[in-house]
């Protein structure tokens, strides 16, 4: 076996190792992480449709919406009464419905709840470069301008 044989063995084993690592990474992202996330959220009392590979819980959510739309709604202000976890592919999304938690998330002084990145695509074109998509000092400046516009003393009363 010459130098070429050893080179071929090294290259082929490197390629096999690369594909094995890529397969492990894909399995972690598509299987292990979502199942672990669902278990951790379930242990804290946050339930939701179960995770399905690739499409997430989209089909279950659509079926739940169809079922909910087919029945008349109760006469109460408690439309959505709990937080739940839904799946958009392998990405978990927690739907928060409690007003106190919503206030805490919207306050977000220490950037614990970052905004999703909307630098490209139709969402950026739809929302533009406004308050919803900006962050940091630009967001603070735009929020200050928008906030002052809605104070009662700054609104003119036409008579």
N, C-alpha and C positions, 0 to 999 in steps of 0.2 A: 504494500500500500504506500503510495507516494504522497507527496505534498498536496497534490490535487485532490486525492481521496480524503485527506484530513480536512482540507478546506471545504469540500462539499459537505462532509459530516458536520462541521462547525456551522456552516451557513444554514443547512437544513434544520439542525437542532435549534438555532437562534430563531428561525422563522416559526418553528413549532412552538417554542416558548412564547414568542410574541402573540401568536394566535390563542394560546392557552390563557395568557394574561388578559387579552382582549375579551375572551369568552367569560372569564371570571368577573371582569369589570361590568359587562353587560348583565350577567346574572345578578350581581349585587344591585345594580341600578333598577332592574325590572322586577326582581323577585324579593330579595332579602330586605332591602331598605323599606319598600312599601309595606311588607308584612310586619316588619318590626315596628314601623310607625303606627300601623293600625293597632298592634298589640299594646304599645305604650299609651296611645290615646284612649283605648278601651279600658286600660287599667285606671285611668283618671276619670272614667265615666263618660267620655265623649264617644258616641257611637255614630254610625252612618252606614251607607251601603258598603258592602265588602269590596275589596280591591280585586279587579280582574286585569289580567295582563293586557298590555297595549292600549285598550280603549278605556281603561279605568272603570268608573261607575256610571258612564254616560248613558248606557242603555237603561240601567235601573232608574236613574233620575228621570229620564223621559217617560218611563212607564209610571213612575210615581206621580209625575205631573199630569199625565193623561187621566189617571185614576182620581186625582184630586179635582180636576176640572169637570169630571163627570158627575160629581156629587155636589149638592148645594152646600154652601158655607154656613157654619154656625154663626149666630148673631153674638159675637164677642170681639173684643179688641185684641185678644190673644191669638194673632194670626199664626205666628211661628213662636213656639214656646220653648225652644231649646237650641243649644249649639250643636252642630254636627260636623262630621268630617266627610268630604266628598273627594272623588278622585278625578283628575284630568290627566289621563294616561298614567304615568308613574308618579306624577306630582300630586301631593296631598294639598287640599284646600280646606281650611277650617272656616265654616260659616258661623259667624258670631251674631247672636240676636239679643243678648242682654245689654240694655242701655248703658250700664256702668262700665262694662268691658269695652263697648264701642267708644265711649268717651275716653277711656284710657288709651286705646289704640290710636284714636285721632289726635290726642294730645302729643304723644310720641316725641317727647323732648330729648330722650337719649338715643334715638334712632334704633330702638329695639324692634320695630316693625317697619322694615324698609319697603319702599314702593317697588313694584315689579318694574323691570327695565322696559321702556317703550321707546327705544331709540330708533327703531325701524318699523316698517310695516304700516298697515292701514290704521292702526290705533293711534300712532303718532300723527298721521295725516288728519284723523278725525278729531283728536283732542287738541292738536297744535302744541305750542310751546307755552302753555298757560300754567295756572296754579296746580292743576292735577298732576302734570308731568314734571314740574320743576322740583328741585331739592336744594337743601342748604340755604345759603344767604339769599339766593334769588327767590326761593320759596317764601322765606321770611318777609322779604320786601313786598312781594306780590300779595301775601296774606294780609299784611298791614294795610295795604291800599284797599283790598277788598273788604276788610273788616271795618275800616273807617267809613266806607260807603253805606254801610247798613246801620250805623248808629242813628238814633232818632233825632239828635240835635243837628246832624249834618243834612238831614232830609228837609227840603223846602216844602212848605205847605202852600198850595195855591188857593187863593181866595177869590 
